[in-house]
Amino acid sequence: MIDAVKEKLLAKGMELMQSPTVARMMESEKAGIILEKAMSLPIKFSDGWRTHKEKLTTLLELATQSDVDDLKRAVGRMEDLLRAIKKESGNLIKETDAGDDDKGSVVK
């Protein structure tokens, strides 16, 4: 659906660019300045919104998505380390049990 809207807008834009009225308007310096400002508005809005969002999350001490992602990675590393420790301790217990069979039990 979005692709269809984009195609329609592009087609209308191309149609307008072929219009002599629009061509004269585009030659105007004022129109160029207005168009340049209009094109930079989304970037300015996005940057301003991001700045305000960062200030608000800091002020309210909220977790951001990047904080959550960092925690998930840290938990994953700890889980991997815990599995490795469990595997190693299981191997040590097996080795210890195998060594005890040869010597016999100390407590009778």
Distance bins in CASP14 RR format, pairs under 12 A and 6 or more apart:
PFRMAT RR
TARGET T0000
AUTHOR 0000-0000-0000
RMODE 2
METHOD distances of the structure
MODEL  1
1 7 0 0 0 0 0 1 0 0 0 0 0
1 8 0 0 0 0 0 1 0 0 0 0 0
2 8 0 0 0 0 0 1 0 0 0 0 0
2 9 0 0 0 0 0 1 0 0 0 0 0
3 9 0 0 0 0 0 1 0 0 0 0 0
3 10 0 0 0 0 0 1 0 0 0 0 0
4 10 0 0 0 0 0 1 0 0 0 0 0
4 11 0 0 0 0 0 1 0 0 0 0 0
5 11 0 0 0 0 0 1 0 0 0 0 0
5 12 0 0 0 0 0 1 0 0 0 0 0
6 12 0 0 0 0 0 1 0 0 0 0 0
6 13 0 0 0 0 0 1 0 0 0 0 0
7 13 0 0 0 0 0 1 0 0 0 0 0
7 14 0 0 0 0 0 1 0 0 0 0 0
8 14 0 0 0 0 0 1 0 0 0 0 0
8 15 0 0 0 0 0 1 0 0 0 0 0
9 15 0 0 0 0 0 1 0 0 0 0 0
9 16 0 0 0 0 0 1 0 0 0 0 0
10 16 0 0 0 0 0 1 0 0 0 0 0
10 17 0 0 0 0 0 1 0 0 0 0 0
11 17 0 0 0 0 0 1 0 0 0 0 0
11 18 0 0 0 0 0 1 0 0 0 0 0
12 18 0 0 0 0 0 1 0 0 0 0 0
12 19 0 0 0 0 0 1 0 0 0 0 0
12 22 0 0 0 0 0 1 0 0 0 0 0
13 19 0 0 0 0 1 0 0 0 0 0 0
13 22 0 0 0 0 1 0 0 0 0 0 0
13 26 0 0 0 0 0 1 0 0 0 0 0
14 22 0 0 0 0 0 1 0 0 0 0 0
15 22 0 0 0 0 1 0 0 0 0 0 0
16 22 1 0 1 0 0 0 0 0 0 0 0
16 23 0 0 0 0 1 0 0 0 0 0 0
16 25 0 0 0 0 1 0 0 0 0 0 0
16 26 0 0 0 0 1 0 0 0 0 0 0
17 23 1 0 0 1 0 0 0 0 0 0 0
17 25 0 0 0 0 0 1 0 0 0 0 0
17 26 0 0 0 0 1 0 0 0 0 0 0
18 26 0 0 0 0 0 1 0 0 0 0 0
19 25 0 0 0 0 1 0 0 0 0 0 0
19 26 0 0 0 0 0 1 0 0 0 0 0
20 26 0 0 0 0 0 1 0 0 0 0 0
20 27 0 0 0 0 0 1 0 0 0 0 0
21 27 0 0 0 0 0 1 0 0 0 0 0
21 28 0 0 0 0 0 1 0 0 0 0 0
21 31 0 0 0 0 0 1 0 0 0 0 0
22 28 0 0 0 0 0 1 0 0 0 0 0
22 31 0 0 0 0 1 0 0 0 0 0 0
22 35 0 0 0 0 0 1 0 0 0 0 0
23 31 0 0 0 0 0 1 0 0 0 0 0
24 31 0 0 0 0 1 0 0 0 0 0 0
25 31 1 0 1 0 0 0 0 0 0 0 0
25 32 0 0 0 0 1 0 0 0 0 0 0
25 34 0 0 0 0 1 0 0 0 0 0 0
25 35 0 0 0 0 1 0 0 0 0 0 0
26 32 1 0 0 1 0 0 0 0 0 0 0
26 33 0 0 0 0 0 1 0 0 0 0 0
26 34 0 0 0 0 0 1 0 0 0 0 0
26 35 1 0 0 1 0 0 0 0 0 0 0
26 36 0 0 0 0 0 1 0 0 0 0 0
27 35 0 0 0 0 0 1 0 0 0 0 0
28 34 0 0 0 0 1 0 0 0 0 0 0
28 35 0 0 0 0 1 0 0 0 0 0 0
29 35 0 0 0 0 0 1 0 0 0 0 0
29 36 0 0 0 0 0 1 0 0 0 0 0
30 36 0 0 0 0 0 1 0 0 0 0 0
30 37 0 0 0 0 0 1 0 0 0 0 0
31 37 0 0 0 0 0 1 0 0 0 0 0
31 38 0 0 0 0 0 1 0 0 0 0 0
32 38 0 0 0 0 1 0 0 0 0 0 0
32 39 0 0 0 0 1 0 0 0 0 0 0
32 40 0 0 0 0 0 1 0 0 0 0 0
33 39 0 0 0 0 0 1 0 0 0 0 0
33 40 0 0 0 0 0 1 0 0 0 0 0
34 40 0 0 0 0 0 1 0 0 0 0 0
34 41 0 0 0 0 0 1 0 0 0 0 0
35 41 0 0 0 0 0 1 0 0 0 0 0
36 43 0 0 0 0 0 1 0 0 0 0 0
37 43 0 0 0 0 0 1 0 0 0 0 0
37 44 0 0 0 0 1 0 0 0 0 0 0
38 44 0 0 0 0 0 1 0 0 0 0 0
38 45 0 0 0 0 0 1 0 0 0 0 0
40 46 0 0 0 0 0 1 0 0 0 0 0
40 47 0 0 0 0 0 1 0 0 0 0 0
41 47 0 0 0 0 0 1 0 0 0 0 0
41 48 0 0 0 0 0 1 0 0 0 0 0
42 48 0 0 0 0 0 1 0 0 0 0 0
42 49 0 0 0 0 0 1 0 0 0 0 0
43 49 0 0 0 0 0 1 0 0 0 0 0
43 50 0 0 0 0 0 1 0 0 0 0 0
44 50 0 0 0 0 0 1 0 0 0 0 0
44 51 0 0 0 0 0 1 0 0 0 0 0
45 51 0 0 0 0 0 1 0 0 0 0 0
45 52 0 0 0 0 0 1 0 0 0 0 0
46 52 0 0 0 0 0 1 0 0 0 0 0
46 53 0 0 0 0 0 1 0 0 0 0 0
47 53 0 0 0 0 0 1 0 0 0 0 0
47 54 0 0 0 0 0 1 0 0 0 0 0
48 54 0 0 0 0 1 0 0 0 0 0 0
48 55 0 0 0 0 0 1 0 0 0 0 0
48 56 0 0 0 0 0 1 0 0 0 0 0
49 55 0 0 0 0 0 1 0 0 0 0 0
49 56 0 0 0 0 0 1 0 0 0 0 0
50 56 0 0 0 0 0 1 0 0 0 0 0
50 57 0 0 0 0 0 1 0 0 0 0 0
50 64 0 0 0 0 0 1 0 0 0 0 0
51 57 0 0 0 0 0 1 0 0 0 0 0
51 58 0 0 0 0 0 1 0 0 0 0 0
52 58 0 0 0 0 0 1 0 0 0 0 0
52 59 0 0 0 0 0 1 0 0 0 0 0
53 59 0 0 0 0 0 1 0 0 0 0 0
53 60 0 0 0 0 0 1 0 0 0 0 0
53 62 0 0 0 0 1 0 0 0 0 0 0
53 64 0 0 0 0 1 0 0 0 0 0 0
53 65 0 0 0 0 0 1 0 0 0 0 0
54 60 0 0 0 0 0 1 0 0 0 0 0
54 62 0 0 0 0 0 1 0 0 0 0 0
54 64 0 0 0 0 1 0 0 0 0 0 0
54 66 0 0 0 0 0 1 0 0 0 0 0
54 67 0 0 0 0 0 1 0 0 0 0 0
55 62 0 0 0 0 0 1 0 0 0 0 0
56 62 1 0 0 1 0 0 0 0 0 0 0
56 64 0 0 0 0 0 1 0 0 0 0 0
57 63 1 0 0 1 0 0 0 0 0 0 0
57 64 1 0 1 0 0 0 0 0 0 0 0
57 65 0 0 0 0 0 1 0 0 0 0 0
57 66 0 0 0 0 0 1 0 0 0 0 0
57 67 0 0 0 0 1 0 0 0 0 0 0
57 68 0 0 0 0 0 1 0 0 0 0 0
58 64 0 0 0 0 1 0 0 0 0 0 0
58 67 0 0 0 0 0 1 0 0 0 0 0
61 67 0 0 0 0 0 1 0 0 0 0 0
62 68 0 0 0 0 0 1 0 0 0 0 0
63 69 0 0 0 0 0 1 0 0 0 0 0
63 70 0 0 0 0 1 0 0 0 0 0 0
63 71 0 0 0 0 1 0 0 0 0 0 0
63 72 0 0 0 0 0 1 0 0 0 0 0
64 70 0 0 0 0 1 0 0 0 0 0 0
64 71 0 0 0 0 0 1 0 0 0 0 0
65 71 0 0 0 0 0 1 0 0 0 0 0
65 72 0 0 0 0 0 1 0 0 0 0 0
66 72 0 0 0 0 0 1 0 0 0 0 0
66 73 0 0 0 0 0 1 0 0 0 0 0
67 73 0 0 0 0 0 1 0 0 0 0 0
67 74 0 0 0 0 0 1 0 0 0 0 0
68 74 0 0 0 0 0 1 0 0 0 0 0
68 75 0 0 0 0 0 1 0 0 0 0 0
69 75 0 0 0 0 0 1 0 0 0 0 0
69 76 0 0 0 0 0 1 0 0 0 0 0
70 76 0 0 0 0 0 1 0 0 0 0 0
70 77 0 0 0 0 0 1 0 0 0 0 0
71 77 0 0 0 0 0 1 0 0 0 0 0
71 78 0 0 0 0 0 1 0 0 0 0 0
72 78 0 0 0 0 0 1 0 0 0 0 0
72 79 0 0 0 0 0 1 0 0 0 0 0
73 79 0 0 0 0 0 1 0 0 0 0 0
73 80 0 0 0 0 0 1 0 0 0 0 0
74 80 0 0 0 0 0 1 0 0 0 0 0
74 81 0 0 0 0 0 1 0 0 0 0 0
75 81 0 0 0 0 0 1 0 0 0 0 0
75 82 0 0 0 0 0 1 0 0 0 0 0
76 82 0 0 0 0 1 0 0 0 0 0 0
76 83 0 0 0 0 1 0 0 0 0 0 0
77 83 0 0 0 0 0 1 0 0 0 0 0
77 84 0 0 0 0 0 1 0 0 0 0 0
78 84 0 0 0 0 0 1 0 0 0 0 0
78 85 0 0 0 0 0 1 0 0 0 0 0
79 85 0 0 0 0 0 1 0 0 0 0 0
79 86 0 0 0 0 0 1 0 0 0 0 0
80 86 0 0 0 0 0 1 0 0 0 0 0
80 87 0 0 0 0 0 1 0 0 0 0 0
81 87 0 0 0 0 0 1 0 0 0 0 0
81 88 0 0 0 0 0 1 0 0 0 0 0
82 88 0 0 0 0 0 1 0 0 0 0 0
82 89 0 0 0 0 0 1 0 0 0 0 0
83 89 0 0 0 0 0 1 0 0 0 0 0
83 90 0 0 0 0 0 1 0 0 0 0 0
84 90 0 0 0 0 0 1 0 0 0 0 0
84 91 0 0 0 0 0 1 0 0 0 0 0
85 91 0 0 0 0 0 1 0 0 0 0 0
85 92 0 0 0 0 0 1 0 0 0 0 0
86 92 0 0 0 0 0 1 0 0 0 0 0
86 93 0 0 0 0 0 1 0 0 0 0 0
87 93 0 0 0 0 0 1 0 0 0 0 0
87 94 0 0 0 0 0 1 0 0 0 0 0
88 94 0 0 0 0 0 1 0 0 0 0 0
88 95 0 0 0 0 0 1 0 0 0 0 0
89 95 0 0 0 0 0 1 0 0 0 0 0
89 96 0 0 0 0 0 1 0 0 0 0 0
90 96 0 0 0 0 1 0 0 0 0 0 0
90 97 0 0 0 0 1 0 0 0 0 0 0
90 98 0 0 0 0 0 1 0 0 0 0 0
91 97 0 0 0 0 0 1 0 0 0 0 0
91 98 0 0 0 0 0 1 0 0 0 0 0
92 98 0 0 0 0 0 1 0 0 0 0 0
92 99 0 0 0 0 0 1 0 0 0 0 0
93 99 0 0 0 0 0 1 0 0 0 0 0
93 100 0 0 0 0 0 1 0 0 0 0 0
94 100 0 0 0 0 0 1 0 0 0 0 0
94 101 0 0 0 0 0 1 0 0 0 0 0
95 101 0 0 0 0 0 1 0 0 0 0 0
95 102 0 0 0 0 0 1 0 0 0 0 0
96 102 0 0 0 0 0 1 0 0 0 0 0
96 103 0 0 0 0 0 1 0 0 0 0 0
97 103 0 0 0 0 0 1 0 0 0 0 0
97 104 0 0 0 0 0 1 0 0 0 0 0
97 105 0 0 0 0 0 1 0 0 0 0 0
98 104 0 0 0 0 0 1 0 0 0 0 0
99 105 0 0 0 0 0 1 0 0 0 0 0
100 106 0 0 0 0 1 0 0 0 0 0 0
100 107 0 0 0 0 0 1 0 0 0 0 0
END
